[in-house]
Amino acid sequence: MEHIIYMTRDTRYVLTTDSPASRYGTPALRIEGKGTEDLPDYGPGDLIPVAGQHVHAGDLVALCAMAKGRTPEEQKVAAAFCQQWPDGMQVISGSADAD
C-alpha cells in the first residue's frame, strides 16, 4: 500500500506498508526523490526534512491528510500513522472535503 501524502517539485512523501519500519500493517513515511536514497523510513514522532526545515512526520501527515480533496481512504491511512504517536497531531475524521 502506498499513498502520496505530500509532494514538492523534487520530492514525494509517501505513506507505505512496504517498509521494515511498518509494523502490523501500520504505515511508515518514506521520502523519495533525488538525494533521499540514504534516508530511513520514518514514524510520526521522527523529525523529517521539509523545505529546509525539520518537522515531526506526524504533524506533516496530519495537516496534509486534512487538506481539501483527500479521500476517506487517505485520511484513514494517515490517521493510522499518526495514532502511533498519541502526543502528536491527529487526523480529525471527515475533515477534508473529497472532490
C-alpha positions as CSV (number, residue, x, y, z in Angstrom):
1,M,0.0,0.0,0.0
2,E,1.3,3.5,-0.9
3,H,-0.4,6.9,-0.6
4,I,1.4,10.1,-1.6
5,I,0.7,12.5,1.2
6,Y,2.8,15.5,0.1
7,M,4.9,16.5,-2.9
8,T,7.4,19.1,-3.7
9,R,9.0,19.7,-7.1
10,D,11.7,17.1,-6.4
11,T,10.4,15.0,-3.5
12,R,7.5,12.7,-2.7
13,Y,6.4,11.9,0.9
14,V,4.7,8.5,0.8
15,L,2.8,6.6,3.5
16,T,3.7,2.9,2.8
17,T,3.4,-0.5,4.4
18,D,6.2,-1.7,2.1
19,S,8.9,-0.9,4.7
20,P,10.7,-2.5,7.6
21,A,9.5,0.4,9.7
22,S,5.9,-0.6,9.0
23,R,4.5,-3.0,11.7
24,Y,1.3,-5.0,11.5
25,G,0.0,-3.0,8.5
26,T,0.6,0.4,10.1
27,P,2.3,2.7,7.6
28,A,5.6,4.4,7.8
29,L,6.6,7.6,6.0
30,R,9.1,7.3,3.1
31,I,10.7,10.3,1.5
32,E,11.5,9.7,-2.2
33,G,13.5,11.8,-4.6
34,K,17.0,12.8,-5.6
35,G,19.3,12.8,-2.6
36,T,16.9,10.9,-0.4
37,E,18.3,7.4,-1.1
38,D,20.1,7.1,2.2
39,L,17.2,8.4,4.4
40,P,15.4,5.8,6.6
41,D,11.6,5.4,6.7
42,Y,10.0,7.4,9.5
43,G,7.5,7.1,12.3
44,P,5.2,10.0,13.3
45,G,7.5,11.3,16.1
46,D,10.6,11.5,13.9
47,L,11.9,14.8,12.7
48,I,12.0,15.0,8.9
49,P,13.4,17.5,6.4
50,V,10.7,19.6,4.7
51,A,11.5,22.7,2.6
52,G,14.7,23.4,4.5
53,Q,13.1,22.9,7.9
54,H,12.6,19.9,10.2
55,V,9.1,19.0,11.4
56,H,7.6,16.0,13.0
57,A,6.5,13.5,10.4
58,G,3.1,13.1,12.2
59,D,2.4,16.8,12.0
60,L,3.1,16.9,8.3
61,V,1.0,13.9,7.6
62,A,-2.0,15.1,9.8
63,L,-2.0,18.5,8.2
64,C,-1.8,17.1,4.7
65,A,-4.5,14.5,5.4
66,M,-6.9,17.2,6.5
67,A,-6.4,19.2,3.3
68,K,-9.2,19.7,0.8
69,G,-9.5,16.9,-1.7
70,R,-8.3,14.0,0.4
71,T,-10.2,10.8,0.2
72,P,-11.6,8.9,3.2
73,E,-9.0,6.1,2.5
74,E,-6.1,8.6,2.6
75,Q,-7.4,10.0,5.8
76,K,-7.8,6.6,7.3
77,V,-4.2,5.6,6.4
78,A,-2.9,9.0,7.7
79,A,-4.9,8.6,11.0
80,A,-3.4,5.1,11.5
81,F,0.1,6.6,11.0
82,C,-0.5,9.5,13.4
83,Q,-2.1,7.3,16.1
84,Q,1.3,5.7,16.7
85,W,2.3,8.9,18.4
86,P,-0.5,9.9,20.8
87,D,1.2,13.1,21.9
88,G,1.3,14.4,18.3
89,M,-1.2,16.0,16.0
90,Q,-4.1,13.7,15.0
91,V,-6.3,13.4,11.9
92,I,-9.8,14.6,12.5
93,S,-12.1,12.2,10.7
94,G,-14.1,13.7,7.9
95,S,-12.1,17.0,8.0
96,A,-11.3,17.1,4.3
97,D,-13.8,17.7,1.5
98,A,-13.1,15.0,-1.1
99,D,-13.6,16.2,-4.6
